[in-house]
C-alpha cells in the first residue's frame, strides 16, 4: 500500500518525447508494533527512487513509503 512520499526533488528538466527510467532501492525497513485487534504485523519500507534520462543522468529523486505485511517470525 502506498503510504506516502518524502524528499522529492526534480534536478533536471525532462522534455516531451524523452525516454526515462526508474531505479528503486530499499533504503530502510521499519517494523511497526502490532495493534490490538489486527490480524498481522505491518512495516514501512522506504524506497529510494532514482528517475534518470536516456543519458543515465538523474532527473528526479525521491523517497516513497510503502506499508507491507511482515512475515511471521
PDB file of N, H, CA, C and O in Angstrom:
ATOM      1  N   UNK A   1       0.840  -1.156   0.000  1.00  0.00           N
ATOM      2  CA  UNK A   1       0.000   0.000   0.000  1.00  0.00           C
ATOM      3  C   UNK A   1       0.898   1.236   0.000  1.00  0.00           C
ATOM      4  O   UNK A   1       1.867   1.301   0.757  1.00  0.00           O
ATOM      5  N   UNK A   2       0.582   2.204  -0.837  1.00  0.00           N
ATOM      6  H   UNK A   2      -0.205   2.151  -1.452  1.00  0.00           H
ATOM      7  CA  UNK A   2       1.322   3.459  -0.844  1.00  0.00           C
ATOM      8  C   UNK A   2       1.055   4.174   0.467  1.00  0.00           C
ATOM      9  O   UNK A   2      -0.097   4.355   0.862  1.00  0.00           O
ATOM     10  N   UNK A   3       2.126   4.580   1.142  1.00  0.00           N
ATOM     11  H   UNK A   3       3.061   4.433   0.821  1.00  0.00           H
ATOM     12  CA  UNK A   3       1.991   5.196   2.454  1.00  0.00           C
ATOM     13  C   UNK A   3       2.443   6.654   2.457  1.00  0.00           C
ATOM     14  O   UNK A   3       2.222   7.371   3.433  1.00  0.00           O
ATOM     15  N   UNK A   4       3.071   7.090   1.374  1.00  0.00           N
ATOM     16  H   UNK A   4       3.250   6.507   0.581  1.00  0.00           H
ATOM     17  CA  UNK A   4       3.460   8.494   1.318  1.00  0.00           C
ATOM     18  C   UNK A   4       4.690   8.740   0.480  1.00  0.00           C
ATOM     19  O   UNK A   4       5.268   7.822  -0.103  1.00  0.00           O
ATOM     20  N   UNK A   5       5.079  10.002   0.433  1.00  0.00           N
ATOM     21  H   UNK A   5       4.610  10.747   0.906  1.00  0.00           H
ATOM     22  CA  UNK A   5       6.210  10.469  -0.355  1.00  0.00           C
ATOM     23  C   UNK A   5       7.021  11.432   0.498  1.00  0.00           C
ATOM     24  O   UNK A   5       6.462  12.305   1.161  1.00  0.00           O
ATOM     25  N   UNK A   6       8.328  11.273   0.479  1.00  0.00           N
ATOM     26  H   UNK A   6       8.782  10.564  -0.059  1.00  0.00           H
ATOM     27  CA  UNK A   6       9.226  12.173   1.200  1.00  0.00           C
ATOM     28  C   UNK A   6      10.306  12.646   0.237  1.00  0.00           C
ATOM     29  O   UNK A   6      10.610  11.972  -0.747  1.00  0.00           O
ATOM     30  N   UNK A   7      10.875  13.792   0.522  1.00  0.00           N
ATOM     31  H   UNK A   7      10.628  14.340   1.322  1.00  0.00           H
ATOM     32  CA  UNK A   7      12.097  14.238  -0.137  1.00  0.00           C
ATOM     33  C   UNK A   7      12.060  14.094  -1.657  1.00  0.00           C
ATOM     34  O   UNK A   7      12.860  13.348  -2.221  1.00  0.00           O
ATOM     35  N   UNK A   8      11.170  14.777  -2.311  1.00  0.00           N
ATOM     36  H   UNK A   8      10.520  15.383  -1.853  1.00  0.00           H
ATOM     37  CA  UNK A   8      11.075  14.724  -3.770  1.00  0.00           C
ATOM     38  C   UNK A   8      11.759  15.952  -4.366  1.00  0.00           C
ATOM     39  O   UNK A   8      11.448  17.085  -4.002  1.00  0.00           O
ATOM     40  N   UNK A   9      12.691  15.714  -5.285  1.00  0.00           N
ATOM     41  H   UNK A   9      12.944  14.793  -5.581  1.00  0.00           H
ATOM     42  CA  UNK A   9      13.408  16.820  -5.908  1.00  0.00           C
ATOM     43  C   UNK A   9      13.564  16.547  -7.409  1.00  0.00           C
ATOM     44  O   UNK A   9      13.964  15.457  -7.819  1.00  0.00           O
ATOM     45  N   UNK A  10      13.241  17.559  -8.211  1.00  0.00           N
ATOM     46  H   UNK A  10      12.917  18.444  -7.878  1.00  0.00           H
ATOM     47  CA  UNK A  10      13.434  17.497  -9.654  1.00  0.00           C
ATOM     48  C   UNK A  10      14.714  18.259  -9.970  1.00  0.00           C
ATOM     49  O   UNK A  10      14.781  19.471  -9.767  1.00  0.00           O
ATOM     50  N   UNK A  11      15.724  17.562 -10.461  1.00  0.00           N
ATOM     51  H   UNK A  11      15.670  16.577 -10.625  1.00  0.00           H
ATOM     52  CA  UNK A  11      17.042  18.171 -10.595  1.00  0.00           C
ATOM     53  C   UNK A  11      17.416  18.553 -12.028  1.00  0.00           C
ATOM     54  O   UNK A  11      18.392  19.270 -12.249  1.00  0.00           O
ATOM     55  N   UNK A  12      16.640  18.073 -12.994  1.00  0.00           N
ATOM     56  H   UNK A  12      15.847  17.490 -12.815  1.00  0.00           H
ATOM     57  CA  UNK A  12      16.939  18.364 -14.393  1.00  0.00           C
ATOM     58  C   UNK A  12      15.634  18.286 -15.179  1.00  0.00           C
ATOM     59  O   UNK A  12      14.811  17.410 -14.910  1.00  0.00           O
ATOM     60  N   UNK A  13      15.425  19.179 -16.143  1.00  0.00           N
ATOM     61  H   UNK A  13      16.093  19.890 -16.361  1.00  0.00           H
ATOM     62  CA  UNK A  13      14.171  19.119 -16.902  1.00  0.00           C
ATOM     63  C   UNK A  13      14.087  17.883 -17.799  1.00  0.00           C
ATOM     64  O   UNK A  13      15.099  17.355 -18.261  1.00  0.00           O
ATOM     65  N   UNK A  14      12.853  17.442 -18.028  1.00  0.00           N
ATOM     66  H   UNK A  14      12.032  17.871 -17.653  1.00  0.00           H
ATOM     67  CA  UNK A  14      12.564  16.348 -18.955  1.00  0.00           C
ATOM     68  C   UNK A  14      11.570  16.894 -19.967  1.00  0.00           C
ATOM     69  O   UNK A  14      10.547  17.468 -19.593  1.00  0.00           O
ATOM     70  N   UNK A  15      11.865  16.717 -21.234  1.00  0.00           N
ATOM     71  H   UNK A  15      12.696  16.250 -21.538  1.00  0.00           H
ATOM     72  CA  UNK A  15      11.042  17.286 -22.296  1.00  0.00           C
ATOM     73  C   UNK A  15      10.168  16.226 -22.947  1.00  0.00           C
ATOM     74  O   UNK A  15      10.501  15.042 -22.896  1.00  0.00           O
ATOM     75  N   UNK A  16       9.052  16.625 -23.561  1.00  0.00           N
ATOM     76  H   UNK A  16       8.781  17.587 -23.602  1.00  0.00           H
ATOM     77  CA  UNK A  16       8.173  15.666 -24.230  1.00  0.00           C
ATOM     78  C   UNK A  16       8.955  14.809 -25.228  1.00  0.00           C
ATOM     79  O   UNK A  16       9.787  15.316 -25.980  1.00  0.00           O
ATOM     80  N   UNK A  17       8.679  13.527 -25.222  1.00  0.00           N
ATOM     81  H   UNK A  17       8.002  13.115 -24.611  1.00  0.00           H
ATOM     82  CA  UNK A  17       9.338  12.590 -26.126  1.00  0.00           C
ATOM     83  C   UNK A  17      10.600  11.968 -25.549  1.00  0.00           C
ATOM     84  O   UNK A  17      11.156  11.040 -26.136  1.00  0.00           O
ATOM     85  N   UNK A  18      11.057  12.465 -24.408  1.00  0.00           N
ATOM     86  H   UNK A  18      10.606  13.219 -23.931  1.00  0.00           H
ATOM     87  CA  UNK A  18      12.262  11.920 -23.780  1.00  0.00           C
ATOM     88  C   UNK A  18      11.971  10.533 -23.207  1.00  0.00           C
ATOM     89  O   UNK A  18      10.841  10.228 -22.827  1.00  0.00           O
ATOM     90  N   UNK A  19      12.994   9.716 -23.153  1.00  0.00           N
ATOM     91  H   UNK A  19      13.912   9.964 -23.462  1.00  0.00           H
ATOM     92  CA  UNK A  19      12.895   8.392 -22.546  1.00  0.00           C
ATOM     93  C   UNK A  19      13.463   8.470 -21.139  1.00  0.00           C
ATOM     94  O   UNK A  19      14.555   8.997 -20.932  1.00  0.00           O
ATOM     95  N   UNK A  20      12.719   7.943 -20.173  1.00  0.00           N
ATOM     96  H   UNK A  20      11.831   7.514 -20.341  1.00  0.00           H
ATOM     97  CA  UNK A  20      13.198   7.924 -18.790  1.00  0.00           C
ATOM     98  C   UNK A  20      13.125   6.507 -18.243  1.00  0.00           C
ATOM     99  O   UNK A  20      12.407   5.654 -18.764  1.00  0.00           O
ATOM    100  N   UNK A  21      13.882   6.280 -17.186  1.00  0.00           N
ATOM    101  H   UNK A  21      14.466   6.973 -16.763  1.00  0.00           H
ATOM    102  CA  UNK A  21      13.865   5.001 -16.484  1.00  0.00           C
ATOM    103  C   UNK A  21      13.806   5.258 -14.988  1.00  0.00           C
ATOM    104  O   UNK A  21      14.021   6.378 -14.523  1.00  0.00           O
ATOM    105  N   UNK A  22      13.511   4.198 -14.244  1.00  0.00           N
ATOM    106  H   UNK A  22      13.337   3.289 -14.622  1.00  0.00           H
ATOM    107  CA  UNK A  22      13.385   4.324 -12.785  1.00  0.00           C
ATOM    108  C   UNK A  22      14.145   3.183 -12.123  1.00  0.00           C
ATOM    109  O   UNK A  22      14.027   2.023 -12.518  1.00  0.00           O
ATOM    110  N   UNK A  23      14.936   3.539 -11.096  1.00  0.00           N
ATOM    111  H   UNK A  23      15.032   4.481 -10.775  1.00  0.00           H
ATOM    112  CA  UNK A  23      15.612   2.550 -10.253  1.00  0.00           C
ATOM    113  C   UNK A  23      15.052   2.668  -8.847  1.00  0.00           C
ATOM    114  O   UNK A  23      14.976   3.765  -8.293  1.00  0.00           O
ATOM    115  N   UNK A  24      14.660   1.544  -8.270  1.00  0.00           N
ATOM    116  H   UNK A  24      14.721   0.653  -8.720  1.00  0.00           H
ATOM    117  CA  UNK A  24      14.170   1.515  -6.884  1.00  0.00           C
ATOM    118  C   UNK A  24      15.171   0.756  -6.026  1.00  0.00           C
ATOM    119  O   UNK A  24      15.606  -0.338  -6.386  1.00  0.00           O
ATOM    120  N   UNK A  25      15.533   1.341  -4.888  1.00  0.00           N
ATOM    121  H   UNK A  25      15.180   2.230  -4.595  1.00  0.00           H
ATOM    122  CA  UNK A  25      16.451   0.709  -3.951  1.00  0.00           C
ATOM    123  C   UNK A  25      15.867   0.843  -2.551  1.00  0.00           C
ATOM    124  O   UNK A  25      15.452   1.930  -2.150  1.00  0.00           O
ATOM    125  N   UNK A  26      15.834  -0.256  -1.810  1.00  0.00           N
ATOM    126  H   UNK A  26      16.171  -1.139  -2.137  1.00  0.00           H
ATOM    127  CA  UNK A  26      15.344  -0.191  -0.430  1.00  0.00           C
ATOM    128  C   UNK A  26      16.353   0.568   0.420  1.00  0.00           C
ATOM    129  O   UNK A  26      17.525   0.199   0.495  1.00  0.00           O
ATOM    130  N   UNK A  27      15.878   1.640   1.063  1.00  0.00           N
ATOM    131  H   UNK A  27      14.926   1.940   1.002  1.00  0.00           H
ATOM    132  CA  UNK A  27      16.722   2.437   1.958  1.00  0.00           C
ATOM    133  C   UNK A  27      16.625   1.953   3.395  1.00  0.00           C
ATOM    134  O   UNK A  27      17.620   1.898   4.118  1.00  0.00           O
ATOM    135  N   UNK A  28      15.404   1.603   3.796  1.00  0.00           N
ATOM    136  H   UNK A  28      14.596   1.647   3.208  1.00  0.00           H
ATOM    137  CA  UNK A  28      15.174   1.277   5.207  1.00  0.00           C
ATOM    138  C   UNK A  28      13.882   0.483   5.350  1.00  0.00           C
ATOM    139  O   UNK A  28      12.925   0.682   4.601  1.00  0.00           O
ATOM    140  N   UNK A  29      13.875  -0.419   6.328  1.00  0.00           N
ATOM    141  H   UNK A  29      14.653  -0.580   6.936  1.00  0.00           H
ATOM    142  CA  UNK A  29      12.663  -1.148   6.697  1.00  0.00           C
ATOM    143  C   UNK A  29      12.384  -0.865   8.163  1.00  0.00           C
ATOM    144  O   UNK A  29      13.266  -1.011   9.009  1.00  0.00           O
ATOM    145  N   UNK A  30      11.153  -0.459   8.463  1.00  0.00           N
ATOM    146  H   UNK A  30      10.437  -0.340   7.775  1.00  0.00           H
ATOM    147  CA  UNK A  30      10.787  -0.076   9.819  1.00  0.00           C
ATOM    148  C   UNK A  30       9.598  -0.923  10.269  1.00  0.00           C
ATOM    149  O   UNK A  30       8.522  -0.860   9.675  1.00  0.00           O
ATOM    150  N   UNK A  31       9.797  -1.707  11.309  1.00  0.00           N
ATOM    151  H   UNK A  31      10.671  -1.759  11.792  1.00  0.00           H
ATOM    152  CA  UNK A  31       8.706  -2.527  11.849  1.00  0.00           C
ATOM    153  C   UNK A  31       7.781  -1.645  12.684  1.00  0.00           C
ATOM    154  O   UNK A  31       8.228  -0.708  13.345  1.00  0.00           O
ATOM    155  N   UNK A  32       6.494  -1.957  12.645  1.00  0.00           N
ATOM    156  H   UNK A  32       6.131  -2.718  12.108  1.00  0.00           H
ATOM    157  CA  UNK A  32       5.522  -1.273  13.484  1.00  0.00           C
ATOM    158  C   UNK A  32       4.961  -2.275  14.480  1.00  0.00           C
ATOM    159  O   UNK A  32       4.855  -3.467  14.191  1.00  0.00           O
ATOM    160  N   UNK A  33       4.606  -1.780  15.645  1.00  0.00           N
ATOM    161  H   UNK A  33       4.692  -0.812  15.880  1.00  0.00           H
ATOM    162  CA  UNK A  33       4.029  -2.666  16.647  1.00  0.00           C
ATOM    163  C   UNK A  33       2.635  -3.104  16.212  1.00  0.00           C
ATOM    164  O   UNK A  33       1.872  -2.327  15.637  1.00  0.00           O
ATOM    165  N   UNK A  34       2.324  -4.353  16.498  1.00  0.00           N
ATOM    166  H   UNK A  34       2.943  -4.984  16.966  1.00  0.00           H
ATOM    167  CA  UNK A  34       1.003  -4.887  16.171  1.00  0.00           C
ATOM    168  C   UNK A  34      -0.028  -4.253  17.093  1.00  0.00           C
ATOM    169  O   UNK A  34       0.118  -4.278  18.315  1.00  0.00           O
ATOM    170  N   UNK A  35      -1.052  -3.695  16.507  1.00  0.00           N
ATOM    171  H   UNK A  35      -1.170  -3.675  15.515  1.00  0.00           H
ATOM    172  CA  UNK A  35      -2.107  -3.043  17.294  1.00  0.00           C
ATOM    173  C   UNK A  35      -3.171  -4.057  17.710  1.00  0.00           C
ATOM    174  O   UNK A  35      -3.356  -5.093  17.071  1.00  0.00           O
ATOM    175  N   UNK A  36      -3.851  -3.732  18.780  1.00  0.00           N
ATOM    176  H   UNK A  36      -3.701  -2.891  19.299  1.00  0.00           H
ATOM    177  CA  UNK A  36      -4.911  -4.598  19.274  1.00  0.00           C
ATOM    178  C   UNK A  36      -5.992  -4.750  18.203  1.00  0.00           C
ATOM    179  O   UNK A  36      -6.438  -3.769  17.609  1.00  0.00           O
ATOM    180  N   UNK A  37      -6.399  -5.983  17.973  1.00  0.00           N
ATOM    181  H   UNK A  37      -6.037  -6.780  18.456  1.00  0.00           H
ATOM    182  CA  UNK A  37      -7.446  -6.257  17.001  1.00  0.00           C
ATOM    183  C   UNK A  37      -6.944  -6.497  15.585  1.00  0.00           C
ATOM    184  O   UNK A  37      -7.733  -6.863  14.714  1.00  0.00           O
ATOM    185  N   UNK A  38      -5.658  -6.300  15.333  1.00  0.00           N
ATOM    186  H   UNK A  38      -5.018  -6.002  16.040  1.00  0.00           H
ATOM    187  CA  UNK A  38      -5.114  -6.546  13.994  1.00  0.00           C
ATOM    188  C   UNK A  38      -4.669  -7.992  13.876  1.00  0.00           C
ATOM    189  O   UNK A  38      -4.180  -8.584  14.839  1.00  0.00           O
ATOM    190  N   UNK A  39      -4.842  -8.555  12.687  1.00  0.00           N
ATOM    191  H   UNK A  39      -5.239  -8.074  11.905  1.00  0.00           H
ATOM    192  CA  UNK A  39      -4.501  -9.956  12.454  1.00  0.00           C
ATOM    193  C   UNK A  39      -3.021 -10.177  12.158  1.00  0.00           C
ATOM    194  O   UNK A  39      -2.525 -11.294  12.308  1.00  0.00           O
ATOM    195  N   UNK A  40      -2.319  -9.148  11.745  1.00  0.00           N
ATOM    196  H   UNK A  40      -2.722  -8.241  11.623  1.00  0.00           H
ATOM    197  CA  UNK A  40      -0.916  -9.317  11.350  1.00  0.00           C
ATOM    198  C   UNK A  40      -0.127  -8.049  11.654  1.00  0.00           C
ATOM    199  O   UNK A  40      -0.689  -6.977  11.881  1.00  0.00           O
ATOM    200  N   UNK A  41       1.199  -8.206  11.650  1.00  0.00           N
ATOM    201  H   UNK A  41       1.656  -9.076  11.466  1.00  0.00           H
ATOM    202  CA  UNK A  41       2.114  -7.095  11.896  1.00  0.00           C
ATOM    203  C   UNK A  41       2.458  -6.429  10.570  1.00  0.00           C
ATOM    204  O   UNK A  41       2.636  -7.099   9.553  1.00  0.00           O
ATOM    205  N   UNK A  42       2.549  -5.089  10.595  1.00  0.00           N
ATOM    206  H   UNK A  42       2.404  -4.545  11.421  1.00  0.00           H
ATOM    207  CA  UNK A  42       2.878  -4.335   9.389  1.00  0.00           C
ATOM    208  C   UNK A  42       4.225  -3.653   9.566  1.00  0.00           C
ATOM    209  O   UNK A  42       4.744  -3.537  10.676  1.00  0.00           O
ATOM    210  N   UNK A  43       4.770  -3.211   8.463  1.00  0.00           N
ATOM    211  H   UNK A  43       4.349  -3.306   7.561  1.00  0.00           H
ATOM    212  CA  UNK A  43       6.008  -2.450   8.489  1.00  0.00           C
ATOM    213  C   UNK A  43       5.994  -1.434   7.356  1.00  0.00           C
ATOM    214  O   UNK A  43       5.154  -1.485   6.457  1.00  0.00           O
ATOM    215  N   UNK A  44       6.946  -0.510   7.424  1.00  0.00           N
ATOM    216  H   UNK A  44       7.629  -0.468   8.153  1.00  0.00           H
ATOM    217  CA  UNK A  44       7.094   0.508   6.388  1.00  0.00           C
ATOM    218  C   UNK A  44       8.413   0.255   5.669  1.00  0.00           C
ATOM    219  O   UNK A  44       9.449   0.075   6.310  1.00  0.00           O
ATOM    220  N   UNK A  45       8.377   0.242   4.350  1.00  0.00           N
ATOM    221  H   UNK A  45       7.535   0.388   3.830  1.00  0.00           H
ATOM    222  CA  UNK A  45       9.591   0.143   3.544  1.00  0.00           C
ATOM    223  C   UNK A  45       9.804   1.499   2.883  1.00  0.00           C
ATOM    224  O   UNK A  45       8.918   2.019   2.205  1.00  0.00           O
ATOM    225  N   UNK A  46      11.002   2.070   3.090  1.00  0.00           N
ATOM    226  H   UNK A  46      11.722   1.648   3.641  1.00  0.00           H
ATOM    227  CA  UNK A  46      11.362   3.338   2.463  1.00  0.00           C
ATOM    228  C   UNK A  46      12.216   3.021   1.238  1.00  0.00           C
ATOM    229  O   UNK A  46      13.252   2.362   1.339  1.00  0.00           O
ATOM    230  N   UNK A  47      11.765   3.499   0.083  1.00  0.00           N
ATOM    231  H   UNK A  47      10.924   4.033   0.001  1.00  0.00           H
ATOM    232  CA  UNK A  47      12.435   3.244  -1.194  1.00  0.00           C
ATOM    233  C   UNK A  47      13.090   4.517  -1.719  1.00  0.00           C
ATOM    234  O   UNK A  47      12.475   5.583  -1.730  1.00  0.00           O
ATOM    235  N   UNK A  48      14.339   4.397  -2.153  1.00  0.00           N
ATOM    236  H   UNK A  48      14.839   3.531  -2.144  1.00  0.00           H
ATOM    237  CA  UNK A  48      14.981   5.467  -2.897  1.00  0.00           C
ATOM    238  C   UNK A  48      14.547   5.318  -4.347  1.00  0.00           C
ATOM    239  O   UNK A  48      14.734   4.257  -4.945  1.00  0.00           O
ATOM    240  N   UNK A  49      13.973   6.363  -4.915  1.00  0.00           N
ATOM    241  H   UNK A  49      13.822   7.224  -4.430  1.00  0.00           H
ATOM    242  CA  UNK A  49      13.506   6.350  -6.307  1.00  0.00           C
ATOM    243  C   UNK A  49      14.411   7.283  -7.102  1.00  0.00           C
ATOM    244  O   UNK A  49      14.438   8.490  -6.860  1.00  0.00           O
ATOM    245  N   UNK A  50      15.146   6.719  -8.047  1.00  0.00           N
ATOM    246  H   UNK A  50      15.123   5.739  -8.243  1.00  0.00           H
ATOM    247  CA  UNK A  50      16.043   7.485  -8.905  1.00  0.00           C
ATOM    248  C   UNK A  50      15.481   7.435 -10.320  1.00  0.00           C
ATOM    249  O   UNK A  50      15.460   6.375 -10.946  1.00  0.00           O
ATOM    250  N   UNK A  51      15.032   8.564 -10.818  1.00  0.00           N
ATOM    251  H   UNK A  51      15.049   9.425 -10.310  1.00  0.00           H
ATOM    252  CA  UNK A  51      14.492   8.657 -12.178  1.00  0.00           C
ATOM    253  C   UNK A  51      15.584   9.259 -13.053  1.00  0.00           C
ATOM    254  O   UNK A  51      16.117  10.323 -12.738  1.00  0.00           O
ATOM    255  N   UNK A  52      15.917   8.585 -14.147  1.00  0.00           N
ATOM    256  H   UNK A  52      15.483   7.721 -14.402  1.00  0.00           H
ATOM    257  CA  UNK A  52      17.034   9.002 -14.985  1.00  0.00           C
ATOM    258  C   UNK A  52      16.609   9.120 -16.448  1.00  0.00           C
ATOM    259  O   UNK A  52      15.619   8.525 -16.873  1.00  0.00           O
ATOM    260  N   UNK A  53      17.375   9.896 -17.202  1.00  0.00           N
ATOM    261  H   UNK A  53      18.180  10.380 -16.856  1.00  0.00           H
ATOM    262  CA  UNK A  53      17.067  10.099 -18.620  1.00  0.00           C
ATOM    263  C   UNK A  53      17.891   9.152 -19.493  1.00  0.00           C
ATOM    264  O   UNK A  53      18.607   8.289 -18.985  1.00  0.00           O
ATOM    265  N   UNK A  54      17.781   9.326 -20.816  1.00  0.00           N
ATOM    266  H   UNK A  54      17.199  10.027 -21.228  1.00  0.00           H
ATOM    267  CA  UNK A  54      18.455   8.417 -21.748  1.00  0.00           C
ATOM    268  C   UNK A  54      19.983   8.498 -21.663  1.00  0.00           C
ATOM    269  O   UNK A  54      20.669   7.603 -22.157  1.00  0.00           O
ATOM    270  N   UNK A  55      20.525   9.548 -21.052  1.00  0.00           N
ATOM    271  H   UNK A  55      19.968  10.275 -20.652  1.00  0.00           H
ATOM    272  CA  UNK A  55      21.977   9.639 -20.872  1.00  0.00           C
ATOM    273  C   UNK A  55      22.427   9.008 -19.559  1.00  0.00           C
ATOM    274  O   UNK A  55      23.625   8.915 -19.290  1.00  0.00           O
ATOM    275  N   UNK A  56      21.473   8.575 -18.746  1.00  0.00           N
ATOM    276  H   UNK A  56      20.500   8.651 -18.965  1.00  0.00           H
ATOM    277  CA  UNK A  56      21.788   7.980 -17.451  1.00  0.00           C
ATOM    278  C   UNK A  56      21.865   8.988 -16.319  1.00  0.00           C
ATOM    279  O   UNK A  56      22.119   8.618 -15.173  1.00  0.00           O
ATOM    280  N   UNK A  57      21.645  10.264 -16.630  1.00  0.00           N
ATOM    281  H   UNK A  57      21.438  10.564 -17.561  1.00  0.00           H
ATOM    282  CA  UNK A  57      21.676  11.301 -15.600  1.00  0.00           C
ATOM    283  C   UNK A  57      20.372  11.327 -14.809  1.00  0.00           C
ATOM    284  O   UNK A  57      19.289  11.141 -15.362  1.00  0.00           O
ATOM    285  N   UNK A  58      20.497  11.559 -13.516  1.00  0.00           N
ATOM    286  H   UNK A  58      21.377  11.710 -13.067  1.00  0.00           H
ATOM    287  CA  UNK A  58      19.319  11.661 -12.659  1.00  0.00           C
ATOM    288  C   UNK A  58      18.552  12.934 -12.979  1.00  0.00           C
ATOM    289  O   UNK A  58      19.129  14.020 -13.050  1.00  0.00           O
ATOM    290  N   UNK A  59      17.228  12.788 -13.175  1.00  0.00           N
ATOM    291  H   UNK A  59      16.759  11.906 -13.118  1.00  0.00           H
ATOM    292  CA  UNK A  59      16.373  13.953 -13.431  1.00  0.00           C
ATOM    293  C   UNK A  59      15.455  14.233 -12.246  1.00  0.00           C
ATOM    294  O   UNK A  59      14.961  15.349 -12.091  1.00  0.00           O
ATOM    295  N   UNK A  60      15.229  13.226 -11.415  1.00  0.00           N
ATOM    296  H   UNK A  60      15.630  12.319 -11.542  1.00  0.00           H
ATOM    297  CA  UNK A  60      14.417  13.401 -10.211  1.00  0.00           C
ATOM    298  C   UNK A  60      14.820  12.324  -9.212  1.00  0.00           C
ATOM    299  O   UNK A  60      15.249  11.232  -9.583  1.00  0.00           O
ATOM    300  N   UNK A  61      14.670  12.660  -7.944  1.00  0.00           N
ATOM    301  H   UNK A  61      14.321  13.547  -7.642  1.00  0.00           H
ATOM    302  CA  UNK A  61      14.999  11.707  -6.883  1.00  0.00           C
ATOM    303  C   UNK A  61      13.998  11.901  -5.746  1.00  0.00           C
ATOM    304  O   UNK A  61      13.619  13.027  -5.422  1.00  0.00           O
ATOM    305  N   UNK A  62      13.581  10.796  -5.151  1.00  0.00           N
ATOM    306  H   UNK A  62      13.889   9.882  -5.414  1.00  0.00           H
ATOM    307  CA  UNK A  62      12.568  10.880  -4.099  1.00  0.00           C
ATOM    308  C   UNK A  62      12.682   9.669  -3.185  1.00  0.00           C
ATOM    309  O   UNK A  62      13.401   8.710  -3.467  1.00  0.00           O
ATOM    310  N   UNK A  63      11.955   9.746  -2.091  1.00  0.00           N
ATOM    311  H   UNK A  63      11.371  10.524  -1.861  1.00  0.00           H
ATOM    312  CA  UNK A  63      11.776   8.598  -1.207  1.00  0.00           C
ATOM    313  C   UNK A  63      10.285   8.335  -1.126  1.00  0.00           C
ATOM    314  O   UNK A  63       9.509   9.223  -0.770  1.00  0.00           O
ATOM    315  N   UNK A  64       9.881   7.103  -1.460  1.00  0.00           N
ATOM    316  H   UNK A  64      10.511   6.382  -1.749  1.00  0.00           H
ATOM    317  CA  UNK A  64       8.480   6.737  -1.304  1.00  0.00           C
ATOM    318  C   UNK A  64       8.368   5.702  -0.191  1.00  0.00           C
ATOM    319  O   UNK A  64       9.302   4.947   0.078  1.00  0.00           O
ATOM    320  N   UNK A  65       7.213   5.687   0.442  1.00  0.00           N
ATOM    321  H   UNK A  65       6.454   6.300   0.224  1.00  0.00           H
ATOM    322  CA  UNK A  65       6.961   4.786   1.552  1.00  0.00           C
ATOM    323  C   UNK A  65       5.866   3.811   1.166  1.00  0.00           C
ATOM    324  O   UNK A  65       4.847   4.201   0.595  1.00  0.00           O
ATOM    325  N   UNK A  66       6.081   2.534   1.484  1.00  0.00           N
ATOM    326  H   UNK A  66       6.908   2.217   1.948  1.00  0.00           H
ATOM    327  CA  UNK A  66       5.030   1.547   1.282  1.00  0.00           C
ATOM    328  C   UNK A  66       4.793   0.816   2.592  1.00  0.00           C
ATOM    329  O   UNK A  66       5.735   0.536   3.334  1.00  0.00           O
ATOM    330  N   UNK A  67       3.536   0.509   2.873  1.00  0.00           N
ATOM    331  H   UNK A  67       2.772   0.737   2.271  1.00  0.00           H
ATOM    332  CA  UNK A  67       3.203  -0.294   4.045  1.00  0.00           C
ATOM    333  C   UNK A  67       3.030  -1.732   3.578  1.00  0.00           C
ATOM    334  O   UNK A  67       2.328  -2.001   2.602  1.00  0.00           O
ATOM    335  N   UNK A  68       3.676  -2.649   4.283  1.00  0.00           N
ATOM    336  H   UNK A  68       4.246  -2.431   5.076  1.00  0.00           H
ATOM    337  CA  UNK A  68       3.662  -4.051   3.886  1.00  0.00           C
ATOM    338  C   UNK A  68       3.308  -4.950   5.064  1.00  0.00           C
ATOM    339  O   UNK A  68       3.528  -4.594   6.222  1.00  0.00           O
ATOM    340  N   UNK A  69       2.770  -6.096   4.758  1.00  0.00           N
ATOM    341  H   UNK A  69       2.591  -6.385   3.817  1.00  0.00           H
ATOM    342  CA  UNK A  69       2.543  -7.121   5.774  1.00  0.00           C
ATOM    343  C   UNK A  69       3.882  -7.816   6.033  1.00  0.00           C
ATOM    344  O   UNK A  69       4.569  -8.219   5.095  1.00  0.00           O
ATOM    345  N   UNK A  70       4.245  -7.952   7.304  1.00  0.00           N
ATOM    346  H   UNK A  70       3.686  -7.624   8.066  1.00  0.00           H
ATOM    347  CA  UNK A  70       5.522  -8.579   7.642  1.00  0.00           C
ATOM    348  C   UNK A  70       5.358 -10.091   7.705  1.00  0.00           C
ATOM    349  O   UNK A  70       4.291 -10.605   8.042  1.00  0.00           O
ATOM    350  N   UNK A  71       6.434 -10.787   7.376  1.00  0.00           N
ATOM    351  H   UNK A  71       7.300 -10.369   7.102  1.00  0.00           H
ATOM    352  CA  UNK A  71       6.459 -12.241   7.505  1.00  0.00           C
ATOM    353  C   UNK A  71       6.398 -12.603   8.972  1.00  0.00           C
ATOM    354  O   UNK A  71       6.883 -11.859   9.823  1.00  0.00           O
ATOM    355  N   UNK A  72       5.801 -13.750   9.270  1.00  0.00           N
ATOM    356  H   UNK A  72       5.406 -14.355   8.579  1.00  0.00           H
ATOM    357  CA  UNK A  72       5.792 -14.233  10.646  1.00  0.00           C
ATOM    358  C   UNK A  72       7.191 -14.645  11.049  1.00  0.00           C
ATOM    359  O   UNK A  72       7.900 -15.281  10.269  1.00  0.00           O
ATOM    360  N   UNK A  73       7.598 -14.291  12.259  1.00  0.00           N
ATOM    361  H   UNK A  73       7.022 -13.775  12.892  1.00  0.00           H
ATOM    362  CA  UNK A  73       8.943 -14.612  12.739  1.00  0.00           C
ATOM    363  C   UNK A  73       9.039 -16.056  13.168  1.00  0.00           C
ATOM    364  O   UNK A  73      10.101 -16.502  13.601  1.00  0.00           O
TER     365      UNK A  73
END
